[in-house]
């Protein structure tokens, strides 16, 4: 921790205390839901206020006979909205006409809120009580403090330096602002808004970057003026000046607080002395504008004479203009990297290769390729990144592949939520590797103008140039992941586009502000009701006067607020489900369908896909002629009710080997869930491993997925990487069927039949130099002079992770291949580490 830590100066006001200062708080002593009659009345009002129904449709709904019988406190939409205006408000909206030195077609109207009040509302919100950092800190990988770790902004050098410059006991409240124009009309109309969002950098990035947390507030709707200057370029300069002029007005309270400080209450109600430096600006004046711009152009300046940060203490553009992944990295990838690859392979070849990549359940496929994609968004660009390296391998110049792969590794490493000083060196090395090999792209004629198609022999690409600032910025402001515009771009839907869709298409700004004000009042009221209910319950039970651990109270409050302020579609935590079912004695069938082992949780369907099928029939269905011998070998290694660790070995049993069971239950898939690589307290999305045979009647071609299997008990996934692990192709998921009403031998554990794929050494390295990927081949065994693929039966819980294996297509991909048969008819493969970032970090 910093030697000058944040201190508590006095007891301030909690969120609930401020709520009780509302002018109508006296009414709520008798009716908590005032101006509504009851909880049911409020829930109906809240639903209608947050719905996208027009006032006419709300009136029609309220006029229904059944609704009239509910005795609601409001009868019309107008009455409903009037009551909503009586609810406690957040930071209030302001309106101002901004004077301009040059004429515009219409007056310039600015709608905004007090920026300091917005920061204070976030700083005081109870949902963020255990999700805010107050004091800068330094993390190291070991007690020797050799390798530094950079995560949140508070772990960065700039936070440490700023804390040293403010008075003793002061608290830094880092300000994040984001602005970008967005369309608010569909199909036609040309409506455009320019929202300015604000957030607090102290909030942990895992919370702040979730849209459901509402951690980014709409601070202002910046005006989009139409200047009458005859020269279009000068109009752009005037627009830029107006932008900075408006930000000067909006951000003035934050500048004053950064200079002299401001007492603010934290989520616990403690008073802290806060300073508000500008941490991140995510942005997508002399009167003789033409002469001034001409002079600025000589120095490649924009012509803005009074930038908004000029009088903001601690504001340094080289720091607060942070790297931005969505537009800078992914935008550069699509505009340049992908275009180089399309020109190198040709439209038909690259589309065909993308179309035959083995599918991954839950991830986007490209059955028609990528060259005809329209409206390519950030998500699509990320999906293409998962496969591009394996697609171009073996067909373009090795130097071109290396350059493309180096940029890919740069992006993946830079998006880690936690980075060390060693990681920064790796990021620099990846960028340097690109620069070392980039000339091959020009020499191959792949860098061309987007419109003329002429070969370009220079590297004047602004987004590419910005990459050199990424590694230094990590030390200054923490992980670049937290500064991505993904969250703010998505927030535009909630704070601009949805409210605009409910307007009458006139005076968008004022109606958007009214709509957002109502939504915010509803959220505040819901939160206050929940906290008041908890408080009254504790008072009624007599717990208020008891001495007890405050942590229990905050845990209870946190659980309630999580229901209100987090996504309603929560990801299933298979680890928690497995622990709950393991504690149950008789409620669930054994073996448990949901269970965990180490860092991996497993989930199978309650009912098997095939019930009680004879072993030899299963061998025919799944085309596994050695299934019976493999099961017999497993039985010999295992013991009836033991749970041993198994490895690949020689085949010791014959085709007619005896087994203590005759039938199998078969599942076609299992879901594997892991914990996030950089934060084991967070579960990652689950991947599905299929072991589904072909079905001629439904023309289903079958699917056998790959996985990482533990082959050495002393190695732990993912920290050990591939050491002590092997790549397997799962062909069968099964459990021996017990006699009805009995627990049979070997029926206490799910099993799988898996075929091994070995890593092919590449000279002195394990990975191929050009692609940075492991090359695989089928492992084989020879029995009685016959060579076959090496397969064996293993406990299912030895799987550790889903794996994506793609054939090496060579210079020209065989046009007979499909996404379902490409593995079967190929001999050499790549272990694609780019399909998932956590997998990339584990094996890189």
N, C-alpha and C positions, 0 to 999 in steps of 0.2 A: 504494500500500500504506500501511497505518497506520504512523505513526512508531514505535509500540511493537509490533513484529511478534512473532509466535509464534516461540519459540526451542527448540532441542533441548538438553536439559540433560545427557543421558548416553545410553548404549546400554541399551535395555530388552530386552524379550522379543518375539520375533516369534510369529506364530500357530503355526508349526511347533515353535519352542522350547517353547512351553507344552504342545503335544501330547506332546512327549517327556518331560514331567514326570509323565505319567500313571503310576499305580502298576504298570501292566503294560508299561511301555516296554522293560524288559529282555527280555521275550519277543519284542518286535518287532524286536530286533536280528537275530534269526534268522528270524522270520516276520512280515513287515510287516502281515499281515492278521489277526493274533491279535485276538480269540479264534476266528477262522475259519481254515480250513486253507490256503486259497489264494485267488487273485483270483476264480476261477470260483465257489468256495464263497461268497465274500463277495457277489458279484453276485447269486447266487440268493437269499441271505439278505436283501440289500437290497431286491430286488424284492418278496419276500414281506412284509417288514416295512412297506413303503410302500404295499402294495396294500390294498384294502378288504376283503380276505378275513377271515372270522371264524376263530377258532382251530380250530373244527371243520373248516372247509373246508381250512385249511392242513394239518391232520392227514390229511385225505383225500388231498390232493395228494401229501404226502410218503409216503403208503403205496402209491402207484402203483408197479408193478413197474419201470417204466423209471426212475422217480426213485430208487428204492432202489438201482439199479445205478450211480448216480452217485457213490456213496461220499461223501455229504455229511457234514459234521461234526455235524449235528443231525438228529434223527429225528422230533421232535415239535414242535408249535408252542410248547409250554411250554419245551422246551430252546432253541428259537430265541430266544425273548424273554429267557431267562435269559442267553444269550450277549450279546444286545444290551445288557443292563444293564452289561456289563463295558467297553463302549465309552466313550471320553472324553466328558464331559458339558459342556454349556454352563452358564449360570447355573442354579442348582438351585432347585427349588420349595420353598416354605415354607407352613406351615399355622398359622393362629391363630384362636382364638375371640375375637370382638370383643365386649366388654361394651357393653350399651346401657342408657341411663337409664330407658327405658320398655320394658315387657314385649313380647316377640314370641312367635309361636306355636311357633317352633323356634329353637334356638341359631343365632347368626350366625357362619358359617364363612367365613374369608377365605383364599384361595389366592393366593400372590403370589411374586415373585422379587425379589432385590436389584436395585433400579433402577439403581444405579451399576454393578453388574456387567454389566447389559444394555447400558448405554451404552458401557462399556469393551469389550465383545465386538464391538460395531459399530465402534468407533474403531480396534480392532486388527485387524479382518478384512482379509485380503490382497486380497479382491476389490475393496475400496474404495480401494486404494492410490493410484490416480491420479484418484480421483473425490471427494476430500475437500478442502475449503478450510480452511486453518489460521489465516489472517490476514484481517481485514476489508480491503476495498478499495473504491475509488470509481472508477466508469467514467464516461467522457464520450464524446460522439459525435465530438468534434474535439479537436485539441491545445490549442485555446484554452480548453477546460474551461468551456463556457457551458451546454450542455445535458447534464444528468445522466442516466445510464442505471441502472435498477433491475432486477436479475434475481434472483440467489440471495440468501439471507438475509445472507450476508457482504457484499453490496454495499449494505446498507441503513444508515440513520442509527443505528438502535438498536445494531447490531453495532459500529459505529464508536465510539459513546459508551461502551458497556460495555467495550470493549478499553482505553479510556482510564482505566477505573476499577480494573482488575486489576493485579497486580504486573508489573513489566517482564519480558518474555519469556513471559508467561502465554498460555494458549490457551483460547479460548471453545469450549465444546462445547454448542451449543444443543439444548435438550430439547424434543421434540414429544410430547405425549400426546393420545390420542384415546379417547373412550369413547362407547358407544351400546349400548342393549339390542338383542338380536336373537333371533328365534325359532330354536329348535334342534330342534323336532319338526315333522314334516310331517303335514298333514291334521288330526290330533287330538293331544291330549296336553298342550298348553299349556306345553311346556317353553321357558323363557326364560333366556338367559345375558346377563351384563353384562361383556363383555371390556374391558380397559384395555390399549391398545397404546402402545408407546413407540418413538421413532426419534430419529435424530441429524440436526439441521438442517444440519450441516456437509457432509453428503453432497449432491452435486449433485441438483437436483430431477428431472432427466431420468432419473436412476438410482433415486432414492428412491421415485418414484411408480410404478415398475414392480413389479408383484406378484412377478414371478419373481426379483427381487433380494433378497427377504426382508429388506428394510430396516426393516420394522415388526415388532417382536417383541411377543408376548403377555406383558405385564408382570404382569397379575393378572386373576383372575375375581372381580369385585366381587359381594358378597352381595346377593341380592334378598330382603329380609326382609319378613315380614308382621306388622306391628304390630297390637296388639289395641286401640288407641285407638278409642273409639266414633265419632269424627268422621273421615270420609274425608279431609277437607282437612288435618287435623292429621297423618294418616298420611303424606301427601305431604311435609309439612315434616320429619317424622322421617326419611323416606327420604333427603331432601336432606342432612340433618345426618349421617346414617350414611355417605353417599357421601363427604363431606368428611372425616369421621373416618377412614375407610379410606384415603383418599388421604394423609392425614397420616402414617399408619403406613408406607405403601408408599414415599412420596417423601422420607422423612426423610434417607436417605443422599445424595440429590441436593441437598437444602437445605444439608447440611453441606459438601458439595463446592463449592457455589456460594459459601459463606462463606470457607472456608479453602483450597480447592483440593485437587487430588489428582493425584499423579504417575501418568500412564498411558502405555502404549506405543502408538505409532501403527502403521499397517500395515507400515511399513518397519522396525519395531523400535526406533525412536527414542523416548526418554523425554521427555514434555512435561508441563508444569505446567498442569493443566486445571481449568477452572471450568465449572459446569453451570447456567446460568440457564434459566428457563422461557421458551421462545420462542413456543409455540403450544399452546393447549388447544382441541382440536376436540371440543366437547361437544354433542352433540346435546341452648356452646349452653346457654343457661339452661334449667333444668328445668321452669319454668312455661311450657310450650310454647304454650298457648292465649293467655295474656296477652302473651307475648313476640311472638307472630305478629300479634296485634291491633295492638300498638304499631308493628310493622314495616310493616303494611299501609298506615298513614297516609303512609309515605314510599315506597310501592311497592317494598318490600324483600321478600326471599324468606323471611326468618325463620331463616336460617343464621347462627349467632353466631360460628363459628370456621371461616372459609373456609380451604382447604388452602394457599393462597398467602400467608397473612398473614405468615409468618416465612421466606419464601423470598427471599433477596437478588436484586435486579434484577427481581423479578416485579412487573409493572404490568399489571393487568387490561385497561386500555385498549389495551395492545399485544398481550398474548399471546392474547386472545380475537380471533383473526384472522378476516377475512371468509372465509366458507365457501361455495363456489359450488354444491355439490350440493344442499344443503338450503335455503340462503338465496336464491340467484339463480334456480335452476331450479325450486325449490319455489314461489317467488313467481310465476314465469312461469305454471306450470300452474294454480295456485289462483286467480289473478287475471287475468292478461293473456288467457289462452286463454278463460276464462269470459266476459270482456267481449266478445270476438270472436264467441263462439258466440251470445250474446244479440243482438249487433248484426246478424249475418247470418241466424241461424236454423239449426237443426240440419241440415235438408235441404240448404240452400245451401252451408254450409261443408263438409259431408261431400262433396258433389258436386265442389266445387272442388279439394279435396285428392285426390279420386279421379282427376282428369283431368290432374294435373300430370305433365309428361313425366318418365319414369323415369330414374334414375341407377344404373348398375350398381354394386352393392356397398352402396348406401344403402337404407334402408327406405322402402317405399311404403305408402300408406294407401288401398288400393282400396275400402274401405268407409267411409272417413272417420275422424274422431277422436272423435266424440261418444260412441261405444259402447265405447271402449277400457277395458279392465279392468287392474288392477295396473300402473299406469303407473310405470315406473322412470325413473331418470335418463337412460338412453340414449334412451328413447322421447321424453322431453321435449326432448332436444337435437335429435332428428330432426324433431319438429314445428317447432322454432325455424327450421330451414332453409327452411321454406316459408311461414310464417305471414304475413309482410309482403306477399308477392306475392298471397296468397290474399285478404286483406282489402282490398287496394288498389282504389279506385274504387267501393266499395259503402257504406262507413261515412263519417261526418263526417270531413273532412280533419284536424280537430284530434285526433280519436280515433286516426286512423292515425298522425299525427305522434307522439303520446304513446306509442303501442305501439312504433313504430319507434325512438324515442329510447331506450326501455328495452332494446330488442334490441341497439342499437349499444353501449349501456353494458355489456351482458354480454359481447359479443364483444371489445370493446377491453380489458376487465378480465381476460380470460382469456389475454392474450398472455404468453408466458414472459419477454419482455423489454419493459420500459416505460421511457419517458423522462419527464422533467419536462413536456415538451410533451404527452405522452400523458395524463398526469394532468390537465392542463388540459382536454383533449378529453373525458375521462371526466366531469369536473365539468360541462362544458358540456352533455353528453348528458343528464345527470340534471336539470340546470336546465331544459333544453328540455321534458322530461317534465312537470316541475312547472308550467311556463308553460301547458301545454295540457291538463293532467289534468282540469280542471273540466268539459271537454266530455264526459268519460266519465260523470260524475254527471248532467249536464244531459240526456244521451241515455238515462238510465235504465238504464245497463249495470252499474252497481255495485250489487249486491243481496246480501242475506244468503244463505248457502249452504243453509239449511234452510227459512227462512220465505219467501224470495223477495222480501222487502220491500226497497224502494229505500233504500240507505244514502247519507247525505249527509255522510259524514266520511271521513278518510283515515287512520284509526287501524289501520295495517297494520304490525306489528313488522318483518317482513322487508323491507318497503319503506323503513322508517325506517333500517334498518341499512345501506342502500346509501350513505348520506351519509358513512359511515366508510371507504369503500373507497379513495378517492383519498389521504386522509392516511395510511392504513395502508401504502400502497405505498412511501412514503418511509421508513416506520419499519421494515418487516419484509420488503420486497422484493415480488416478483410474487405476487399472491393465488393464482395457479394452483397453487403448491406446497402450499397449505394446504387444498385441496379434500379432502373425505371420500371421494372415489371410491376411492382406494387402500385406505383403512382399511375401508370397507364391503365391498370385494371380499375383503380379507384375512380377514374374518369367516368366509368359506367355508372357508379353509384352516386357520385356527387354532381355530375353534369348531364350525362346522356339520359338517364332514367327520369330525373326531374324535368328535363327539357321535353321529353315525350309526352308529359302530362300538361303542357302549356297549350295556349291557344295560338301558338306560333307568332305571337307579338310580344315585344319587350321580354326576350328570353331571360335576361340577367335578373330582373326583379322577381320574376316568377320562380326561377331556380332558387334564389335566396329564400323566398317564402317557403318553398317546398322543403329545402334542407333544414330550415329553422324548425318546421313541424316535426320532421324525422328526428332531429336531435332532441327536441323536447320529449318525444316519446321514449327515446332511449334513456334519457336522464330520469324520467319519471319511473320507468320500469326498474332501473337500478335503485332508485331511492325507495321504492316500494319493497323490493327484495331485502334491502338492508334494514329498513324499518321493521319489517316482519321478523327478521332474525333478532333484532334488538328487543322487540316486545315479547317474543317467546322466551328469551333469556330472563327478562324481568318477571314474567309470569311464573317461571319455574323457580324463582328465587336465587338464580345463579349470579345475578348482578353484583351482589354484595360479597360473594365468596372470593377468596384469593385463589387464583388458578393461573395456569400458564396462558399468556396471551396468544401463544402460537396456536392453541386449539381453537380460539375464537377466530383468528385470521384464516385458519384452514377452512373453517365452516363458511366464512364469508367468501373465500376464494372459490370454493366449490360452487356456490350459488352464482357468483359473477361469471364463472367459466361457462355456465349454461347460457348466460345472457350474451356474453361477449366473444364467444368462440363459434366456430363453424358448427352448424347443426348436422352436417354430414361428416361425422368424425370417422377417422380411419380406425378399423378394428385392430386392437392390440392383441395378437394371438398369444403373446407371452402372458398377459394378464388372464386371458381365457384359460390357457393351459394350467396356470397356477390354481385357478378357481376350481377347475374340474379335477385336478389331482387331489385337492382337499376333500372332494366329495367321495363318499364311500360306495354308494350303490346307484347314484342317479344316472350315470352314463355307462354305455357299453364299453367293455374292455376288449382289445386295447383302446385307449382313448383316441378319438379322432383328432383332437387338438392337443399337442404336446410340444415340449421344447427340449432342446439339448444344446448346452453351451450358448452360443450367440445366434442360434437359429431356432425359429418356431415353425411347426408343421401343422397344416390343416388339411384334412381329408373330408370328403362328403360323408354324411351320416350313413347313407346306404351305399354299398359297393355297386360298381357298374355292372359286374357279373357276379351272380350269387352261386356258390357251391358248384363249380365247374371241375370235372375230372382233370387231373394234372396233365395227362397226355393230350386232352382236348385244348387246354390252354397253350401247350407247346405248339400245336398246329395253328391256332388262331394268331399267335404272336410270332410265328415262324422262328421258334427257338428249339431246335432239335436236341440241344444238350440241357434242356431245363431240368429234367429228372436227375441226371448226374450232378448238375450244379446244386440242386436242392439237397441231394444226398451228401455232398461234400460239406454243405453248410451245417447239416444236422450233426455230422461227425465233429465239426469244430465247436458247435454251440453247446450241446447238452440240452436236456428237455426243457428246463425252466431257468436256465442261465441267460445272461445278457453279456456276451463277450464281444471284444473288438475283432473285426475280421479284415483280412488282407487278401489280395489276389494270390493265387497259388496254383500248383499243378493239378490237373484233373485226376482224381484218385478213384472215383466211382465209375461204374459202367452204365450202359444204357438201361439195363434192367434192374437197377439198384432198388432195394427195398426202402420205402418211406413209411413212417409211422402215421401218416395221414394220406388221404386219397383225393381230397378236393381242395380247391383254392377259392378264396374270394378275391376279386380283382377290382382295383380302382384305376380309372383312366387318367387321373391327374392328382397332384398334390401341390399345395401352395406353400411356398417358403417365404418366411419373413425374417429379416435381420434387423439389428440395431444400427443406427447411423454410424458411419466410420469415425467421424469426428466428435460425436456426442452420443454415447451409448444409452443415455437416458431417453432418447427419442427413437421410436420405431420407424423403420423405412417402409415404403409401399411393398406389398407382397408380390412375388413373381410366381407364375404357374409353370410347373414342370409337367409336361404331358407325356404319357406313355399309352398312346391310343392306337390300336391296330387299324389297318385298312378295313373298310366296310363296302363290299361290292354293291349291296342293295341300295345304299344311300350315296354311292360314288364318293365316299369320304376316303381320302388317300392316306389317312393316318398321320400321326405326328409323334416323333420320339425326340424329346428335348435333352439338352446337355446340362450337366451340373458339375459342381466341384465337390469331390468326396474326400473325407479325411482318411488318410492312409497311415498316419503316425500319431499315436495318442499323445505324444509329447509336443505336437505342434497345434497351435490354436488359431483358428480363423477368426478375424481377418488379419490379426497382427503378424502372423507368420507368413502371410502371402501364400504363394504356391508351394512353399517348402513344407513337406510332409502331407501334401494333398495331390490329388490326381484328377484329371478331367475324365468324366464318364458320360456315356450315352445311356440314358435310362430307357429300358425296353419293357419293363413290367413292374407294376406295383401290386403287391399281393399280401395276403395273410392266410395261413393254413386254416381251413374250416374245421371247427370243433364239432363233435357229435352234439346233437340238440340237447340242451340242458346241462352240458358238461363243459369243463375247461380242458381242452385237449392239449397235448404237448406241442410246443413251438407256436402256439396261437396267441401268445402274449406280446407279440412284437410284429410290426409291419416290416415286410421284406421288399427287396427290389432285385431285379436282374439287371445288371449294368455291364456295358462293354467299355473297356479302357482305351483311352487315346493318349499316346505318349508324346512328350515334347521332343522335337527334333533339334538338337544343338546347332547353332549357327556360328560355326567357327569358335571363337573364344567367348561368344555371348550366348545367352539363352534365347534372346529375341532377335528377330530379323532387323538388320540395320536400317533398311528403308522405311518400314512400317512401324517399327518398335513393338511388333506383336510376336507372340509365341507361335511357332509353326508346329502343327500336330499331325500325327499319322495314327492309323489304327494299330493297336497292339495285337499280336497274333500268337497263337500257340500251335504246336504241331503234335498231333495224336495219330498214331498208326499210319504215319506217312501223309496225313491230310492236314493242311494248314487251314485254320479257321480263326475268326476274330476272338480275342481273349475276353470271355465273359464269365461272370460269377454272380452268386447270390449274396447279398449283403443286407444288414439291418438298414432300414430306411433312415434311421436317425444318424447315420454316418454322413449323410448329405450336409453340406454347409451353405451352398449358394447356387443360384441359377447361373448358368454360363451360356454365352452365345458363341457358337462355332459356325464359321462361314467357310465354304470351299475357296481354295485359291483358284481363281478363274483363269489365270494365265493371260496371255496377250489378247486372245479373243475367246469370249465365253461360249461354250457349246450351246447352240440354240435348241438342243433337245432337253436342256435342264429346266426344271420348274422349282418353285419354292418347296415342294414336297419331296422331290426325288434328288435334289442336288447333293445332299449328303451321301445318299446311297451310292451314287455313281461317281463320286469323287474320291481321290486317294490322298490328297494333301489339303490341310485346312489351316485357318487362322483362328486363334482364340481372341475374339473381338472384345477388347477391354473398354471400348468407347461406348458400349450400349448403355452403361449406367455409371454415374460418377463415383458412387461408393465402391463399385467393383474396380474402377480405374485406380482409385487410391489404394485399394488393397493389394493389387498385383504389380503396381508400377514401382 
